């Protein structure tokens, strides 16, 4: 079953449950998926990797907005954005723990033979592919920096 079919099924469930917040989040995901499919670049189809990136981008947007609303003291909007991010996150792969992420990054550093922060590009290239959808890019970047800085 494709992601768009899963989303459509979840929309029906949310409509029956009269869950307006979940319904809004799911509809926004479906809209983004349809737009991605019909854009000139995709040729009518989007790969699972592109779907994953789209979902990650949507979650990141919601979290960024939530942080802004929190700083402005807008608890109502903050709660809405956080709840939507949680709904969208349900369709992402399980996130790995910081310890597991560090273990993967250490293996990559050894594999590449990285010696210092100058080698960060090599490590990040492999790490972002290996950890796609399983860890936030910013967290991966910070972990790589910290581990490479300790090797100096």
Protein Blocks (a to p, Z undefined) as FASTA:
>chain_A
ZZklmmmmmmmmmmmnopaklmmmmmmmmmmmmmmmmpmklnopacfklmmmmmmmmmmm
mmmmmmmmmmnopaklmmmmmmmmmmmmmmpccdddfklmmmmmmmmmmmnopabfklmm
mmmmmmmmmmgokacfklmmmmmmmmmmmmZZ
